[in-house]
Amino acid sequence: MIGHTRPAPADYLVILDGETYFAEVKSTQSKASFPFSILRQTQSNAARMAVAAGGEYWIYLHDLTRNQWYRIPYTFVEAWKLATGRSSAPWHNLKEFSYELS
């Protein structure tokens, strides 16, 4: 085999209203919080690289227990881990990221 392939950095590359960003789509049945462990290490690494280069990396998260969607910037995940030392964020701390799919 000639060439080299590497995993995609996210589920989607989105161009919307003149903005380009990576988008990862996840779902969880956790009743208490958004467990960051649902992000694979390769996805977190890609998110860090995108943000470090001045890009955006968004997580579209579906809370299946409440049928609620969230649009969360990866920068929130990193900031939350740094500020709290926790590897999950309770749902009530994500209200500002609630998202309605059209």
C-alpha positions as CSV (number, residue, x, y, z in Angstrom):
1,M,0.0,0.0,0.0
2,I,1.4,3.4,-1.0
3,G,0.5,6.5,1.1
4,H,-0.5,7.2,4.6
5,T,-3.9,7.6,6.2
6,R,-4.8,8.9,9.6
7,P,-8.0,9.0,11.5
8,A,-10.4,11.9,10.9
9,P,-10.0,14.6,13.5
10,A,-13.8,14.7,14.1
11,D,-17.1,13.3,12.9
12,Y,-17.7,16.4,10.7
13,L,-16.1,19.4,9.2
14,V,-18.8,22.1,9.3
15,I,-19.0,25.2,7.2
16,L,-22.0,27.3,8.4
17,D,-22.7,31.0,8.0
18,G,-19.0,31.6,7.0
19,E,-17.6,29.8,10.0
20,T,-15.6,26.5,9.6
21,Y,-15.1,24.2,12.5
22,F,-14.7,20.5,13.5
23,A,-17.8,18.9,15.1
24,E,-17.9,15.7,17.2
25,V,-21.3,14.1,17.8
26,K,-21.7,12.1,21.0
27,S,-24.6,10.7,23.0
28,T,-24.8,9.4,26.6
29,Q,-27.3,7.8,29.0
30,S,-25.6,9.3,32.0
31,K,-28.3,10.7,34.3
32,A,-25.9,12.9,36.3
33,S,-23.4,14.4,34.0
34,F,-21.4,14.7,30.7
35,P,-18.7,12.1,31.1
36,F,-15.6,13.3,29.2
37,S,-14.5,9.7,28.9
38,I,-16.9,9.3,25.9
39,L,-14.4,11.4,23.9
40,R,-11.6,9.1,22.6
41,Q,-8.0,10.2,23.2
42,T,-7.5,10.8,19.5
43,Q,-10.5,13.1,19.4
44,S,-9.3,15.1,22.4
45,N,-5.8,15.3,20.9
46,A,-7.3,16.6,17.6
47,A,-9.4,19.1,19.5
48,R,-6.4,20.5,21.4
49,M,-4.5,20.8,18.1
50,A,-7.4,22.6,16.3
51,V,-7.8,25.0,19.2
52,A,-4.1,25.7,19.5
53,A,-4.0,26.5,15.8
54,G,-6.8,29.1,16.3
55,G,-9.7,26.8,15.2
56,E,-12.9,25.7,16.8
57,Y,-13.9,22.2,17.9
58,W,-17.5,21.7,19.0
59,I,-19.1,18.7,20.7
60,Y,-22.7,18.1,19.8
61,L,-23.9,16.1,22.8
62,H,-27.2,14.3,23.1
63,D,-28.4,13.5,26.6
64,L,-30.6,10.5,25.9
65,T,-32.1,10.5,29.3
66,R,-33.8,13.9,28.8
67,N,-33.7,14.0,24.9
68,Q,-31.7,17.3,25.3
69,W,-29.0,18.4,22.9
70,Y,-25.9,20.5,23.8
71,R,-23.4,22.3,21.7
72,I,-20.2,22.5,23.8
73,P,-16.9,24.0,22.8
74,Y,-14.0,21.8,23.5
75,T,-12.3,24.7,25.4
76,F,-15.0,24.2,28.0
77,V,-13.9,20.6,28.6
78,E,-10.3,21.6,29.1
79,A,-11.2,24.6,31.3
80,W,-13.6,22.5,33.4
81,K,-10.9,19.8,34.0
82,L,-8.4,22.4,35.0
83,A,-10.7,24.3,37.3
84,T,-12.3,21.4,39.0
85,G,-10.0,18.4,38.5
86,R,-13.1,16.4,37.5
87,S,-13.6,14.3,34.4
88,S,-17.3,15.0,34.0
89,A,-19.6,18.1,34.1
90,P,-23.0,17.9,35.8
91,W,-25.9,18.7,33.5
92,H,-26.9,21.8,35.5
93,N,-23.5,23.3,34.6
94,L,-24.2,22.9,30.9
95,K,-27.4,24.9,30.6
96,E,-25.7,27.7,28.7
97,F,-24.9,25.1,26.0
98,S,-28.4,23.8,25.4
99,Y,-29.0,23.5,21.7
100,E,-32.1,23.2,19.6
101,L,-31.7,21.2,16.4
102,S,-33.7,22.6,13.5
